[in-house]
Amino acid sequence: MKLLDRYVVRTYVVVFLMSMVVFSIAIVTLDFFARLSSFTDGRTIEGEFAEGYSRFEIIFYFYVAYLPYILKEMLSFISVAAGMFTVTYMLRNNEVQPVLAAGISARRLFLPVFICGFLVSMGHIAFQELVVPSLNREHIALKRQLAGDKRPEVLNVPHLRDGHGTVARAGSYSFADQSLTDVVIARPWTEIGFETWFIDRLEPDGDKWRAATPVHVQPAGIGTVGIRLEPGVAVDFGVSPADVEALASEHGIAELSLRQLKRLADKFPDRRNLQVAVHRQIARPLASFVLLLLGIPLLLTVGRSLMAGAVVAFSVSASFYVLDIFLTSVGNRGDLSPVLAVWLPVALFFSAGISRIATMRT
């Protein structure tokens, strides 16, 4: 790596790390004051997560679980901001013109920024696949306990399928204890028909379920006699408590890994938001690299003004995310293919970025 490349990379990395720290502190501070009433209310601190911990330790643990989600949502913007500020910094210090005068093109000069942006995108994908899902349950549970979830249960529970013919219907799902009530499970039984299980209440037991009430099993076939099972029996219908939690909460879906999302999307092909979420898991991290491709050439046209650079960075990012949010909502409603809804903004801005780079003045 040439000396100039090392200088550009070092500038980008320093700005990126500083931006990440500043954004994280700002968001955590704002969130802390927004939840201050919950943190100071002793009733919301009581519960399974509070045993053996002081109030400060619980709040600290809450933000340890919350910070990865903040970074997941902000990494794309931080990467774009770092790239834009790196270019602006070099322009303001008259470091670009001498390099161009020496015969080095602007495309070559800022190639390390593009590479760094791409590496951040790849790291973003790895981060949301390996780190965020591991803290998903703790984050959701602590957020509900400390902030007070206003929805104790979901009444519109989707039909739950295991992909092999088993279908379960539930009357409601409780966020407080992850329980299902008024459950009816229909299992395929050879060629005769379905064996049907009737359960008043199911409770989570690891990745499976157990019956908190007696289970009435009606075998398939005419004239067959029903069976009564005692409470505590294990019940497996191919959908885990974590799956139901994710389906009942949009926030839960946002913190799943790509593998988990694909598994849910295969089980519930009628839920378009799952199909959209699968594609967004890859498209959203790549947005930072795409926005750099468009933003840096635009930034070179506005000169050394820090304010102009900030306006360019904000305008490019805001335009992308407004289009992304609009098309995502259309895709979730089923009015547009999930592939188009997610990848169309990326394709448009990528094409515009490549076009601007190809015509960049050097």
C-alpha positions as CSV (number, residue, x, y, z in Angstrom):
1,M,0.0,0.0,0.0
2,K,1.4,3.4,-1.0
3,L,2.0,6.2,1.5
4,L,-0.9,8.2,0.1
5,D,-3.3,5.2,0.4
6,R,-2.3,4.7,4.0
7,Y,-3.0,8.3,4.7
8,V,-6.4,8.2,3.2
9,V,-7.3,5.0,5.0
10,R,-6.0,6.3,8.3
11,T,-8.1,9.5,7.9
12,Y,-11.2,7.4,7.1
13,V,-10.7,5.0,10.0
14,V,-10.2,7.8,12.5
15,V,-13.3,9.7,11.3
16,F,-15.3,6.5,11.2
17,L,-14.4,5.5,14.8
18,M,-15.0,9.0,16.1
19,S,-18.4,9.2,14.3
20,M,-19.4,5.8,15.7
21,V,-18.6,6.9,19.3
22,V,-20.3,10.3,18.9
23,F,-23.4,8.8,17.4
24,S,-23.6,6.0,19.9
25,I,-23.2,8.4,22.9
26,A,-25.8,10.8,21.4
27,I,-28.4,8.1,20.8
28,V,-27.9,6.4,24.1
29,T,-28.1,9.7,25.9
30,L,-31.3,10.7,24.2
31,D,-32.8,7.2,24.8
32,F,-31.8,7.3,28.4
33,F,-33.6,10.6,29.1
34,A,-36.6,9.4,27.1
35,R,-36.8,6.3,29.4
36,L,-35.8,8.2,32.6
37,S,-39.3,7.8,34.1
38,S,-39.1,4.0,33.6
39,F,-35.6,3.8,35.1
40,T,-36.6,5.7,38.2
41,D,-39.9,3.7,38.7
42,G,-39.1,0.8,41.0
43,R,-42.0,-1.2,39.7
44,T,-40.6,-1.5,36.2
45,I,-37.2,-2.7,37.7
46,E,-38.8,-5.7,39.5
47,G,-38.8,-9.0,37.7
48,E,-36.6,-11.9,36.6
49,F,-33.9,-9.5,35.2
50,A,-33.7,-7.5,38.4
51,E,-32.8,-10.3,40.8
52,G,-29.4,-9.8,42.3
53,Y,-28.6,-6.6,40.3
54,S,-28.6,-3.0,41.4
55,R,-30.6,-0.4,39.4
56,F,-27.4,0.9,37.8
57,E,-26.3,-2.6,36.7
58,I,-29.7,-3.3,35.1
59,I,-29.6,0.0,33.2
60,F,-26.0,-0.8,32.1
61,Y,-27.0,-4.3,31.0
62,F,-30.0,-2.9,29.1
63,Y,-27.7,-0.6,27.0
64,V,-25.1,-3.3,26.5
65,A,-27.9,-5.3,24.8
66,Y,-29.3,-2.2,23.1
67,L,-26.0,-0.9,21.7
68,P,-25.6,-3.6,19.0
69,Y,-29.0,-2.8,17.6
70,I,-28.1,0.9,17.5
71,L,-25.0,0.2,15.6
72,K,-26.8,-2.1,13.2
73,E,-29.2,0.7,12.3
74,M,-26.5,3.4,12.2
75,L,-23.5,1.7,10.6
76,S,-24.6,2.6,7.1
77,F,-25.0,6.3,7.9
78,I,-21.8,6.4,9.9
79,S,-19.9,4.9,7.0
80,V,-21.3,7.5,4.6
81,A,-20.6,10.3,7.0
82,A,-17.0,9.2,7.5
83,G,-16.4,8.9,3.8
84,M,-17.9,12.3,3.1
85,F,-16.0,14.0,5.9
86,T,-12.7,12.4,4.8
87,V,-13.1,13.9,1.4
88,T,-14.1,17.3,2.8
89,Y,-11.2,17.3,5.2
90,M,-8.8,16.7,2.4
91,L,-10.4,19.4,0.3
92,R,-10.3,22.0,3.1
93,N,-6.6,21.2,3.7
94,N,-5.7,21.7,0.0
95,E,-4.6,18.0,-0.3
96,V,-6.6,17.1,-3.4
97,Q,-5.3,19.6,-6.0
98,P,-1.6,18.8,-5.6
99,V,-2.4,15.1,-6.0
100,L,-4.4,15.7,-9.1
101,A,-1.7,18.0,-10.5
102,A,0.8,15.1,-10.0
103,G,-1.2,13.1,-12.4
104,I,-3.2,10.9,-10.0
105,S,-6.9,10.8,-10.8
106,A,-9.6,11.5,-8.3
107,R,-10.9,8.0,-8.8
108,R,-7.5,6.6,-7.8
109,L,-7.1,9.0,-4.9
110,F,-10.3,8.1,-3.2
111,L,-10.2,4.4,-4.1
112,P,-9.2,3.6,-0.5
113,V,-12.4,5.3,0.7
114,F,-14.5,3.2,-1.6
115,I,-12.7,0.0,-0.4
116,C,-13.2,1.0,3.2
117,G,-16.9,1.6,2.6
118,F,-17.2,-1.8,1.0
119,L,-15.4,-3.5,3.9
120,V,-17.7,-1.7,6.3
121,S,-20.7,-3.1,4.4
122,M,-19.3,-6.6,4.6
123,G,-18.6,-6.1,8.3
124,H,-22.1,-4.8,8.8
125,I,-23.5,-8.0,7.3
126,A,-21.3,-10.1,9.6
127,F,-22.2,-8.0,12.6
128,Q,-25.9,-8.3,12.2
129,E,-25.6,-12.0,11.5
130,L,-23.4,-13.0,14.4
131,V,-23.8,-10.4,17.1
132,V,-27.2,-8.8,17.0
133,P,-29.3,-12.1,17.0
134,S,-27.4,-13.4,20.1
135,L,-28.7,-10.5,22.1
136,N,-32.2,-10.4,20.5
137,R,-34.2,-12.0,23.4
138,E,-32.4,-10.1,26.1
139,H,-32.9,-6.8,24.3
140,I,-36.6,-7.3,23.7
141,A,-37.3,-8.6,27.2
142,L,-35.4,-5.8,28.9
143,K,-36.9,-3.1,26.7
144,R,-40.4,-4.3,27.6
145,Q,-39.6,-4.6,31.3
146,L,-37.9,-1.2,31.6
147,A,-40.1,0.8,29.2
148,G,-43.3,-1.0,29.8
149,D,-44.8,-2.7,26.7
150,K,-48.3,-1.3,26.2
151,R,-49.4,-4.4,24.3
152,P,-49.5,-7.3,26.8
153,E,-50.8,-9.7,24.1
154,V,-51.4,-10.0,20.4
155,L,-54.8,-11.3,19.4
156,N,-54.2,-11.6,15.6
157,V,-51.7,-14.5,15.7
158,P,-50.9,-15.8,12.2
159,H,-51.5,-19.4,11.4
160,L,-48.3,-21.3,12.3
161,R,-46.9,-23.9,9.8
162,D,-44.0,-26.2,10.0
163,G,-43.6,-26.7,6.3
164,H,-44.7,-30.4,6.5
165,G,-48.4,-30.0,6.7
166,T,-48.9,-29.2,10.4
167,V,-50.9,-26.0,11.0
168,A,-51.5,-24.4,14.4
169,R,-53.9,-21.6,15.3
170,A,-53.8,-19.6,18.5
171,G,-56.3,-17.2,20.0
172,S,-53.6,-14.9,21.5
173,Y,-49.9,-14.6,22.2
174,S,-48.6,-13.0,25.4
175,F,-45.4,-10.9,25.3
176,A,-45.0,-11.1,29.0
177,D,-44.4,-14.9,29.2
178,Q,-44.4,-16.0,25.6
179,S,-47.5,-18.1,26.1
180,L,-50.1,-19.1,23.5
181,T,-53.8,-19.5,24.4
182,D,-56.7,-21.3,22.8
183,V,-54.4,-23.4,20.6
184,V,-55.6,-25.8,17.9
185,I,-53.0,-28.0,16.2
186,A,-53.8,-30.1,13.1
187,R,-51.3,-32.7,12.1
188,P,-51.4,-34.8,9.0
189,W,-52.3,-38.5,9.8
190,T,-51.4,-40.7,6.8
191,E,-54.2,-40.5,4.2
192,I,-57.0,-40.5,6.7
193,G,-57.0,-36.9,7.6
194,F,-55.7,-34.7,10.5
195,E,-55.0,-35.5,14.1
196,T,-56.2,-32.4,16.1
197,W,-54.9,-31.2,19.4
198,F,-56.9,-28.8,21.6
199,I,-54.9,-26.9,24.2
200,D,-56.0,-24.0,26.4
201,R,-52.5,-22.7,27.1
202,L,-49.0,-23.4,25.8
203,E,-45.9,-22.2,27.6
204,P,-42.3,-22.0,26.2
205,D,-39.8,-24.8,27.2
206,G,-36.6,-23.9,25.4
207,D,-37.1,-24.3,21.7
208,K,-40.2,-26.3,22.2
209,W,-43.6,-25.9,24.0
210,R,-45.2,-27.6,26.9
211,A,-48.9,-27.7,27.8
212,A,-49.9,-25.7,30.9
213,T,-53.4,-27.3,30.7
214,P,-54.8,-30.7,29.8
215,V,-54.5,-31.6,26.1
216,H,-57.4,-33.1,24.2
217,V,-56.3,-35.1,21.2
218,Q,-58.8,-36.1,18.5
219,P,-57.3,-38.8,16.2
220,A,-58.2,-38.8,12.6
221,G,-60.9,-41.1,11.3
222,I,-64.6,-41.4,11.8
223,G,-65.7,-42.9,15.2
224,T,-62.3,-42.6,16.8
225,V,-62.1,-41.8,20.5
226,G,-60.3,-38.7,21.8
227,I,-57.4,-38.9,24.1
228,R,-56.7,-36.7,27.2
229,L,-53.1,-35.8,28.0
230,E,-52.1,-34.3,31.4
231,P,-50.5,-30.8,31.7
232,G,-46.8,-30.7,31.3
233,V,-46.7,-32.8,28.1
234,A,-44.2,-31.6,25.5
235,V,-45.8,-30.2,22.3
236,D,-43.8,-29.7,19.1
237,F,-45.5,-28.3,16.0
238,G,-42.4,-27.1,14.2
239,V,-42.6,-23.4,15.3
240,S,-40.4,-22.3,18.3
241,P,-41.3,-19.7,20.9
242,A,-38.6,-17.4,19.3
243,D,-40.3,-17.8,15.9
244,V,-43.7,-16.7,17.3
245,E,-42.0,-13.8,19.2
246,A,-40.5,-12.6,15.9
247,L,-43.8,-12.9,14.0
248,A,-45.7,-11.0,16.6
249,S,-43.2,-8.2,16.8
250,E,-41.7,-6.2,13.9
251,H,-38.9,-5.3,16.2
252,G,-38.2,-9.0,16.7
253,I,-38.0,-9.5,13.0
254,A,-35.5,-6.7,12.6
255,E,-33.0,-8.5,14.9
256,L,-33.1,-11.9,13.4
257,S,-30.3,-13.4,11.3
258,L,-30.6,-14.1,7.6
259,R,-30.9,-17.8,8.2
260,Q,-33.6,-17.3,10.8
261,L,-35.5,-14.9,8.4
262,K,-35.3,-17.4,5.5
263,R,-36.6,-20.2,7.7
264,L,-39.6,-18.1,8.8
265,A,-40.2,-16.8,5.2
266,D,-40.3,-20.5,4.0
267,K,-42.8,-21.4,6.8
268,F,-45.0,-18.4,6.2
269,P,-44.9,-17.6,2.5
270,D,-48.0,-15.5,2.7
271,R,-46.3,-12.9,5.0
272,R,-44.8,-10.4,2.6
273,N,-42.9,-8.5,5.3
274,L,-40.8,-11.6,5.9
275,Q,-39.8,-11.8,2.2
276,V,-38.9,-8.1,2.3
277,A,-36.9,-8.5,5.5
278,V,-34.8,-11.3,3.9
279,H,-33.7,-9.1,1.1
280,R,-33.2,-6.0,3.3
281,Q,-30.8,-8.0,5.5
282,I,-28.3,-7.8,2.6
283,A,-29.4,-4.7,0.8
284,R,-29.4,-2.3,3.8
285,P,-25.6,-2.8,4.7
286,L,-24.7,-2.4,1.0
287,A,-26.4,1.0,1.0
288,S,-23.4,2.7,2.6
289,F,-21.1,1.6,-0.2
290,V,-23.6,2.6,-2.8
291,L,-24.1,6.0,-1.3
292,L,-20.4,6.6,-1.2
293,L,-20.2,5.9,-4.9
294,L,-22.7,8.7,-5.6
295,G,-21.8,11.1,-2.7
296,I,-18.1,11.5,-3.2
297,P,-18.3,12.6,-6.9
298,L,-21.0,15.1,-5.9
299,L,-18.9,16.3,-3.0
300,L,-16.0,17.1,-5.3
301,T,-18.2,19.5,-7.3
302,V,-19.2,21.7,-4.3
303,G,-15.7,22.6,-3.2
304,R,-14.2,22.9,0.3
305,S,-17.2,24.1,2.2
306,L,-17.9,21.9,5.2
307,M,-21.6,23.0,5.2
308,A,-21.9,22.1,1.5
309,G,-20.4,18.7,2.2
310,A,-22.8,18.1,5.0
311,V,-25.7,19.1,2.8
312,V,-24.6,16.7,0.1
313,A,-24.2,13.9,2.5
314,F,-27.6,14.5,4.1
315,S,-29.4,15.0,0.8
316,V,-28.0,11.8,-0.7
317,S,-28.7,9.7,2.4
318,A,-32.1,11.2,3.0
319,S,-33.2,10.7,-0.7
320,F,-32.1,7.0,-0.5
321,Y,-33.8,6.2,2.8
322,V,-37.1,8.0,1.9
323,L,-37.3,6.0,-1.3
324,D,-36.3,2.8,0.6
325,I,-38.9,3.3,3.3
326,F,-41.6,4.1,0.8
327,L,-40.9,1.0,-1.4
328,T,-40.5,-1.2,1.6
329,S,-44.0,-0.2,2.8
330,V,-45.3,-0.9,-0.6
331,G,-43.6,-4.3,-0.6
332,N,-44.9,-5.2,2.8
333,R,-48.5,-4.5,1.6
334,G,-47.9,-6.9,-1.3
335,D,-48.3,-4.2,-4.0
336,L,-44.7,-4.7,-5.2
337,S,-42.4,-7.7,-5.5
338,P,-40.1,-8.0,-2.4
339,V,-37.1,-8.1,-4.7
340,L,-38.0,-4.8,-6.5
341,A,-39.1,-3.2,-3.3
342,V,-35.8,-3.7,-1.6
343,W,-33.3,-3.7,-4.5
344,L,-34.7,-0.9,-6.7
345,P,-33.3,2.0,-4.6
346,V,-29.9,0.2,-4.4
347,A,-29.9,-0.4,-8.2
348,L,-30.9,3.2,-9.0
349,F,-28.3,4.9,-6.7
350,F,-25.6,2.4,-7.7
351,S,-26.2,3.2,-11.4
352,A,-26.1,6.9,-10.6
353,G,-22.9,6.5,-8.6
354,I,-21.1,4.6,-11.3
355,S,-22.2,7.2,-13.9
356,R,-20.9,10.0,-11.7
357,I,-17.6,8.2,-11.1
358,A,-17.2,7.5,-14.9
359,T,-17.7,11.2,-15.7
360,M,-15.7,12.5,-12.6
361,R,-13.3,15.3,-13.5
362,T,-9.7,14.4,-12.7
